[in-house]
Amino acid sequence: MANKTKKSKLKTHKGAARRFKITGTGKVMHAKGMKSHLRRKKSSRVKRQFDRMLVMNDATVKRVKRMVPNGIK
């Protein structure tokens, strides 16, 4: 009988899972910063733009996908 070792589970970085969303096609989405503080002086157009999530640039996508291995949607 061969000695079978269990592979350890990949842990999700919970902070990254809350901040980033991975789409069905594998793109990483993130929210804009600067949206909670001093909102009264920002125009309504700018405040509306904060609601949208943006596609992350390619430089940090690999790192985020490593932190969120199961692709929490």
C-alpha positions as CSV (number, residue, x, y, z in Angstrom):
1,M,0.0,0.0,0.0
2,A,1.4,3.4,-1.0
3,N,1.8,6.1,1.5
4,K,-0.6,8.8,0.4
5,T,-0.1,12.3,1.8
6,K,-2.9,14.8,1.8
7,K,-2.4,18.1,0.0
8,S,-3.0,21.1,2.2
9,K,-5.9,23.3,1.5
10,L,-5.4,26.7,0.0
11,K,-6.4,29.4,2.4
12,T,-8.3,32.5,1.2
13,H,-6.9,35.9,2.3
14,K,-10.2,37.3,3.7
15,G,-9.2,40.9,3.3
16,A,-8.5,40.4,-0.4
17,A,-11.8,38.4,-0.8
18,R,-13.7,41.4,0.5
19,R,-11.9,43.9,-1.6
20,F,-11.7,42.1,-5.0
21,K,-14.2,40.2,-7.1
22,I,-13.2,37.8,-9.8
23,T,-15.6,37.6,-12.8
24,G,-16.6,34.5,-14.7
25,T,-14.0,35.2,-17.4
26,G,-11.2,35.6,-14.8
27,K,-10.9,39.4,-14.7
28,V,-10.2,41.0,-11.3
29,M,-12.5,43.9,-10.3
30,H,-11.9,46.4,-7.6
31,A,-13.6,49.4,-6.2
32,K,-12.3,53.0,-6.3
33,G,-10.7,54.5,-3.2
34,M,-11.4,57.9,-1.7
35,K,-15.2,57.3,-1.6
36,S,-16.0,57.5,2.1
37,H,-14.3,60.7,3.4
38,L,-15.4,64.3,2.5
39,R,-18.2,63.3,0.2
40,R,-20.2,66.5,0.5
41,K,-17.8,68.5,-1.5
42,K,-17.6,66.0,-4.4
43,S,-19.9,66.4,-7.3
44,S,-22.8,64.0,-7.8
45,R,-21.2,62.7,-11.0
46,V,-18.0,61.7,-9.1
47,K,-20.0,60.1,-6.3
48,R,-21.9,58.1,-8.9
49,Q,-18.7,56.9,-10.4
50,F,-17.6,55.5,-7.0
51,D,-20.4,52.9,-7.3
52,R,-18.8,51.2,-10.3
53,M,-16.1,48.5,-10.0
54,L,-13.1,48.7,-12.3
55,V,-11.0,46.1,-14.0
56,M,-7.6,45.8,-12.3
57,N,-4.4,46.3,-14.3
58,D,-2.3,43.3,-15.2
59,A,0.6,44.1,-12.8
60,T,-1.2,42.9,-9.6
61,V,-3.8,40.4,-11.0
62,K,-1.5,37.5,-10.4
63,R,-1.0,38.4,-6.8
64,V,-4.7,38.9,-6.1
65,K,-5.6,35.6,-7.8
66,R,-3.0,33.9,-5.5
67,M,-4.7,35.4,-2.4
68,V,-8.2,34.5,-3.6
69,P,-7.6,31.0,-4.9
70,N,-11.2,29.9,-5.1
71,G,-12.3,32.9,-7.1
72,I,-15.0,34.2,-4.7
73,K,-17.6,36.0,-6.8
